[in-house]
């Protein structure tokens, strides 16, 4: 197979920075289109939503209630899934148990309410789950039961009371029976058969029929992502998901076929997916290029692989980079500059390199921890920051469904100790009523 578009490059850090800057941007025309869709939802509610459902979801809708998933549909889907997909459902249940276990440990070890007392004061924080969350489950090219688990399970573990799901239906208005099985298994009663920017608008603003949510989570296409960007502030969001990406940091001890297969698996997501190798050994980098060709050849001989191979090749041609950097410290720095969604470390001492990584959404160590494990049964979350946003963002977790309220208590004596200082600060800032709210509490004593 001709892969002459893949070159072994030796970039400087400035070139890496330039590559990252170009990586994540939204087309202006799409932004404007999304703005018009959201504006119509905001102004006209259900009436606008019905028109948008007919146009974009492409199934017959006469009333907004046609998009409500019924309990009967879930029951039938559950039964069909149990009959037709027994092995798949075993895998789904393993994934569910591992994801639940991971997020229960996350809640137990990292998030809690607390308080302390000092000089008559009591200060602290209380932790509460977000009350109502909207979850977007993408559809289209593939069906994603894993996305249901990754977004809904941590919300359940956090204690969210109301979870509303939106997912694009088929043209006849039905939803895949494996998803129906999951909705029943997870106890989700509120599901809407709609996708796209209008679904985000309906969740964010509410309509006469659909109650607004407090936060929206879950990945989607560019229209969904831009819609989440536009409604941010009206509701909370988990982040802005761009094309999926992987960086693999390797030395000559790695297995070139493993590296090649992992680059290819990431390319399979989407023509815009990004696959990058950063190798400390030039000969190894060339071996990986050779193995990419061999592995694509093997995949192309599998049944029903034609479309997958086309997506893989389109993605590799557009966004695959093979970088050579002999200095392991600089190779690590390249990874930190890119701040990838997924980082696999296949070196002689992967844990040593991992301690130097400051920016990565999810880190996978060693030859036997591919991203595919994290996508499905590992237990860690696969909703991860993309486009370099791992510099300041984290994977979806229990903490995304919790909010902290600070809490304070003064008795009369402890407030009196700080009375003068509060009054001085109020005077300096010119806030007379602030000062007065302190003084009135002691007037009877003066």
N, C-alpha and C positions, 0 to 999 in steps of 0.2 A: 504494500500500500504506500502511495506517495504522500509522505508527510514533510515535504520540503519547506512548508510554511513554519515548521518548528525549528528554531535555532537555539543554540546555547549562547546566552548573552551574559556579559559580566558588567552589570549596571553599577553606577555610583549611587550614593544615597540621594543625590539631587534628582536623578532620573526616577528613582523609586517614588519620591515625593510627588513628582509630576504625574506619574502613572496613577497614584492614589487620587489626586485632585480631579482627574478626568473620569474617574470610575463611577461616580454616583451623581446624576443630575436628572431632572425631570424635563421632558419636552414642554415648551410653553403652550403649544396648542392643546395638549392633553390637560394641562392645568386649567386652561380657560373652559374647556368642555366640562370638566368636573365641577367647576364653580357654578356653571349654569344648571347642572343637574341638582346640586345641593340647594341652590337658590329656589328652584321650583318645589323641592320637598319642603323647604322651610316656609314658603309662602302658601302653598296649596295642599299640603298634607296628603291625605288618602287619594284625592283626585289626581294629583300629580303622580303619586306612586303607581296607581293602576296603569296610567299611560306609559310610564317608564318600564314597568314590568313587562308589558306587551312588546315594547320596543327592544329591550335588552335581554330579558330572560326567555322571551320567545315561546311562551306557552299561554293558552287562552285564560284570561283573567277577566271576570266581570265585576268582581268585588274584592277588596283587599283581603277579606277573610279566606279567599281561595288559597292564599299562601300559608295559612296556618296548617302545620302538620298535625294530623289527628291521631288520637290514641289508637284507633283502628288501623291506620296505616303503619304505625310502629309495631303493633302486635303481629300483623301479617308479615312485615319485613323481618321481624325477629325470627319467626317460624321458618321462613324461607332461608334465611342465613344459617340457622342451625342445621337445616337439612342439607343445604348445598355446599357449605364451606366449613366442615368440622375442623380441619387442620388449621385453616386460617384463624378460626375463632380461638383455638388453643394458643396460637401466636399472639393474638390480640389480648387474651387474658394474661399471658406472661408479661407482655408489655405493660398492661395496666397495673399489675402487681408491683413491677419494678419501678415504674414512674411514681406510683403512690408511695412506695417505701422511701424513695429518694426525697420526695417533697415533704413527707412527714419528718424525716431527719433534718431537712432544711428548716422547717418550722421549729422543731424542738431545740436545735442548737444555735439558731441565729436571731430569733425574733421573740421578744417577750415584753410584757409590761413590767415596770419596776418603779420604785420610789425610795426616797431617803428623807430623813429628818435632820434639820439643822437650825438651831436657835429658835425653836418654836414653829418653824416653817416646815411644810412637807411638800416636796417637789418630786416630780417623776413623769412618767408617760403611761398612757393606756393604748393598747393595740386593739383595733376593731377591723373586721373585714369590710371591704366595700360592699354596699348593699345589693347593687344591681349591675351586672356585667353583661356586655354583648360580646359574643364570640363569633368571628368570621371564619368559616371553613371553606377554603377554596375548592372549586370544581373545574370543569373544563377538560383539559387534556387527560388528567388522571383523577382517581378518587383517593382521598387521603384519610383513612381511618386513624392513622398515626397523629394527624393534626388535631383530631377531636380529643384524643387522649392527652396530648401535650398541653392543650389550652384549657381543657375542662378539669382535669384531675387536680392541678395545683389550686384552681379556684375552689373546688370542693374541699380540699384539705385546709385551705385558709378559712373556710366557713362562709363563703358567699351564699346569701340566701336566695337570690334570683339570678338565673343564668339563661339568657336568651341567645339562641343560635340562629345565624343566617347562613344558608348555603345554596348555591345555584342548583336549580332542579334540571331534570331532563326536559325535553320539549313537551312531553305529555304531562308535565307537572309533578312527576314522581321523583323519588330520591332513592339512591342505591340502597339495597336491603342490608348491606353490611353496616352502613351508617345508621340505618334504622335500628339495627341490633344494638349498636353502641348507645344511641340515645336512650333506649329502654334500659340497658345495662347500667348506665350512669344516672338514671332517674331524671333526665332532662325532659320537662313537659312543654317548654316553650321553644318551638322551632319554626322558623319562617323560610319558605321556599323562595328565596330571592338572593341575587348576588350583585356585585358591582358597586359603583359609587352611590347609587340610590339606596342600596341596603345600608350602607354606612350612614347616609343622611337620615334614614328612617330611625336607626338606632340612636343617633346623636341628638336629633331634634324632637323625635316623637311625632306621631300623627294622631288623628282622632281615634285610631284603633290600636296603634302600637305605642307602648309606653317608652319614654326615653330611658337610656341607661346612664350609668355614672362613668363607665370606662369601656373602651372597645379594645379587644386583643385579637390576635390571629393574623396570619400572613394572607396576602392576596396579590392580584396583578397590579399593574401600574395605576389603574383607575382607582382601585381600592386603597392603595398606598397614598395617592395624592388626596383622596377624600379624607383619609385619616389625618393627613397633615392639615387640611383645611378646617376640620372640626376640632382639632386639638385646642384646648382651652374651654370649649363648650363642654367637652367630656375629656377624660384622661385617655391616653393611648399607650400601648406598650412600646411602640417605636415605629420607624418607617422602614419596612422591609424592601430591600433592593434585590437584584439577582443574587442567587446563592454563590458561595465562593469557598475555595479551599486553598490553603498554602501547606505544602509538605516540606519540612526541614529534614534533610537526610545527609548522611555521610556514606562512605563506601561499604559500611557493614549492612546497610539496608538491602532488602530484596527488590531489585528493579521491577520485577513483574508486579509485586504488591503495590509499589508506588504508581506504576502505570495504570493499574486497574482502579486505584482510588482517584486519580486525576480524571479518568474516563467516567467513573460513576458520578462525579460532581458535574461534569459536562452534560450528562444525560438529563439533568433537571430542565435545562432551558438553553436556547441559543445564546442568551446573554450571560450564562453562568461563567464564572472565572475559575480557572485551574492553574495553579502556580507551583513549580518546584524550585526550591532553593537548596542547591547541593554544594557540599564542600569538595566534591570530587568531579572533575570534568569528564573523565571516562565513564563514571557512573551515570552522569547526565545523558550522555549519548546512548548508553544502554537503555535508559528509560524511554527515550524517543523510539528506539527500535522496538521495545516491548509494547509501546502504545499501538504501533502498527500491527503487531502480532495479535494483541488482545482484541482490537477492533475487528480483525479478520475472524477471530474465534466467535465473537458476539454476532457478527453478520451471518454466520451459519446457523444461528439459533432460530427457531420458529418465531414469526411475528416480530422480527427485530428491525425491519427496514426503517420504520419511522424513528426508532430509538437511535439507530446508527446515523441517520441524517442529522438529528439534533446534536449528537455527540460531535460529528465532524464540523457542523456549523459553529458550535461553541468553541471547539479547539482552534479552528482557524481564526476566530474573532478574538478570543480572550485567553488562550493558553500561553503561558510564559515559562521558559526553562532558564533559570538563573544559576550561574556558577559563582560562588564566592568561597575561596579557600580558607579564609579566616572565619572560624566558627563564631567569634564574637560579632563580627560584621554581619555574618549570616543571620544571627539572632536579631541584630538591630534591623535588618531588612524586614524580618517578620514583624517586629514591633512597629515599624513605620507603616506597613500595610494594614496592620490591626485586623486580621481576617476573621470572618465568621467562624470557620473551622480551621484549626491548626493541628496537623499531625506531625509528631516528632519521631522520626525513625533514625536514631543515631545510636552509637555504642552505649551512651549514658543519657537516655532521654529525660530522666528525672532531673539531672543536673542542668540540662538546657531549659527545662520547663521552669526552673526557679528564676531564670533570667527573663522570662517572658512577662511583659507588663500589659500588653494589649492583644487580647484574643478572646473571642466569644466562648469557644469550647476547645479544649486541648485534649488530644488523644495521643497516648504514649505507647510507643513500641510497635513492632511489626504486626501484632495481632489485635489492634484496636482501631479498626477502620471507622470512618464516619458513619457508614451504614449501620453499625451497631448502635451508635448514638441516635440515629434517625428512628430506630424501632424499639429495641428491647433493653438497652443499657439502663435506662431509668433517668438519666440526665435529660434536660429539656432540649428539643431541637428547634425551638423558636429563639433564634439567636441574632444579635445585631450584625448588620451587614454594612458594606460600603465604607469601612474604616470607622464606623461608629462604636466599635468595641473599645475605642480610646476612652469613651465616657459612658458606655451602656453595658448592660448585663443580659444574660439569657433570661427568658421568661421564668418566673419562679413564684413561690408562695408570696414573697414580698410584694409582687405586683398587684396582689389582691388584698393587701392590708394597708391601713393608714394609721398614722400615729397622731394622737392628740396629747399635747403636753398638759400636765395637771399641776395646779399649785394651791396650797392652803396656807393662809396666815391667820394666826390668832391676833388679838389686839396688841399684845406685848411685842410680838415679832414685827408687826407693821410699824409700831411706834419706834422701834430701833432704826428703821430705814426711812422714817417720815421726812426728816430734813433733807436727806440726799435726793429723795424723789421730788420734793418741792424745789430744790435748787435746779435740778435738771428740767423740770417743767417751766420754771422761770426763764432759763436760758433759751429754751425752744419756743417761748412765747405762748405756751398752751395753758391758759389761765384756768380753764375748766378741769384740766388734769390735776392741777395743784389743789383746786377746790375739792375734788373728789376724795383727796386724802384728808384735807383739813376738817371736812364736815364730820368725819368719824371720831374727831377728838375735841370738838367744840364744847361739848358738855363737861370736859375735863379741864378746860382752859379758863 
